[in-house]
Amino acid sequence: MEWLDRKRVEGKPVLYVAFGSQAEISNEQLKEIIIGLEKLEVDFLWALRIKPDQERVIKGFEEKVKARGLVVREWIAQSEALEHESVQGVLSHCGWNSVTESICIGVPILAWPMMAEQHLNAKMVSKEIKVGLRVETCDGSVRGKMVKELMGGEMGKMVHQRVKELSEAAKKAVKKAGTSWHNLESLLNELGMKQTVNYNNNRNESLNS
């Protein structure tokens, strides 16, 4: 966390980059992520887990971005990173646990789904509850623009406000109930957000098809 502390002192917002530990990232996906991060104009912390034979794919990347980016290969406590004052956004694959954790802590999401239900989660994040923006293209160009928008644009300001509201509501709900919550559906139902029911119905239909 020393690197994040330095960024806080420097007054530089940081994008936390994490794609989970359950599913493996393919070489093509890894290349796409590298291209996107190289085009960014913001500082970033990338929690990276790859197979040994993928080291050749990332070779030279860390040296190229060392002035504004840090790649960490050992385990990171994601909640600690997200709670750090300098972290102003998270580039996420939109795994369910990552989405709920980001919202509860109050960090807006740049959604970059990789597989399966992650695409439905990303739609919910960007279109339904509007706590993030969606990555759409495959050449890295729009990704850079979307990061800038998330971190400081007008849409980004609205997303920051929205995720802050949901985070505060989550904390109140937990305090009132006296127990922790483990999935976003129960939280949003407590908040009376009926559209989540439709979302989860569609999600289940997709998973069962």
N, C-alpha and C positions, 0 to 999 in steps of 0.2 A: 504493500500500500504506500510505500515511500514515494513511488513514481506519481501516484495520484495526489499525494500531499504536495509535491512540487508543482504540479499543474494547478492546484488550488491556489498556491501562493502566487503563481504567474498569472492567475486570472483566466486560464484557458479551459473552456469546456471540453469534456472528454466523451467520446462515443465508446461505450463498452460493446465488444463484439463477442458473441458466444452462440455456438450452433449445437449445443448439447453434447452429451457423451454417449447416448444410446445408439444412435445411427452413425454409420461411417460416412464420411464425405468422400465422394468420388474425386478422381483427379481433375475431371472437367469442372466440377463444382468448386474445387479448391482453386483452380486457375481463375474462375469467375470472381471469387471472393478477393483474390489477390489483385486482379485488375481494378475491381471496384475500390478497394482500399488505397491503391496507388493514386487514384484520381481524386480522392478526398482532399479537402482543404481544412480538415479539422484533426485534432489529436485523437488518437484511439488506443485502446487497450484490448488486445485480442487474446482471449483464452483459447488456446489452440491444442487440439488433440488429433494427431494424425498417425498413420501407420509408418513404420520405419522406411518403407520403400517410397513414401511420398516426400521425403526430405528433398529429393531432387527437384520436385515441383516448386517448392518454396525457396530453393537456393537463391541467395542474393537479395531476396525481398526485405529481410530484416535490416540489412545494411542500407538499402535504398531509402527506407522510411524511418530510420532511427531518430531523426530530428523531431519527429512528431508522433511516432508510433512505437508501442512496446508489445512484443509477442511473448506471452508467458506460456510455457509448456507444462509446468507443474500444476497441481490442483489449486484452484482458487475458490474461496468461499464466495459464491456468486452474490449472496445477499449482502455481504460486506462491501463488495464492489459497487453494487447498485445503490447502496445507502450512502456512498461517499459523495460529499458535496460537489466534487468536480464532475461527476458523471451526470450528464444531461440528456442521455438517450442510450438506447440499447438496440443494436442490430441483431435480430433474433430470427431463428428458424421457426419460431412460433410453436414450439412444443407446448403442450398444455400447462405443464408445471412452470415453465419459463414465463408464459403469459401471465398466469395468476400471480407469480412472485413479483414481476415487474409492476403490475397494476397495484398490488397491495403496498409496495414500497413507494410508488408514485413516480415511476420512470417511464416516459413515453417510448413507444416501440416503433422501430423501422422494421417492417415485416418482410422477411425474405424466406418464404417457405421452401422446403426441399422435397418433401414427400408426403404422401397419404393425407391424413387429416390436418396436417399443418396448413394446407391451403384453405381449408374451412376456418381454421383458427385465425389465419391472417385476414380473411374476409370479415370476420367478426370484429377484429381489432380495428381495422381501417374503415369499414363501412357501417357497422352496426353500433358499436359503443364508442367508436371514434377516439381511441386512446393511442392511435399510431397512424403511420402512413405506410403505403405498400410499395415495395420494389416491383417494377414491372418488366424492365428490359433486360437484355442479356449482353450488352456491350459495355456496361459500366458507366456510361455517360449520364443517364438519368439517375442512376444510383447516387452519384455525386451531388446532383441537384437536389435530390430528395433528402439527403443528409443535411445539406445546408438549410433546407426548408424546415426540417424537424428541429434543428438546433437553434435557428434564429429567424425563420420566416413567419409570415402571418398565420399560415396554416399550423405551423409549429407552435405558435403561441396558444392557439385554440386547443391543440392537442395536449399541451402542457397543463392548461387549465382544467381540461376534462379529466385527465388522469389524476390530477391533484384532488379533484372533487371525489372521484371514486376511491382513491386511497384513504381520504379522510372518512368517507362513509364506511369503508371496510373496517377501519379502526374502531369506529363507533359501534358497528354491528357486533364486532368481536367482544368489545367491552360490555355491551348490553347483554349479550348471550352468555358471556363468561366462558366461552369455549372458542378454540381456534377453528378456522374454516379451511377446507382442503381442496376446494375446487371453485372455479369462478361461477359456475351455474348457481350454486347455493347462495353465494354472495349477491349476485345480481337479482335473484328471485327475492331476496330480503329487501332489496332496494326497489322492488316493484317494476323491474325492467322486463316486461312480458316478451319482448322480441327475442330474448335469449332462449325462451322455450322453443320458439320456431327454429332458431339456429341449431339447437341441440337435436331437434327432431331430424333436421336435414343432415346433421353430422352423423347421427346413428344410421340413417338410411344409406348414406354413402359408405360407411364402414361395413354395413351388412350386405351391400350389393356386390 
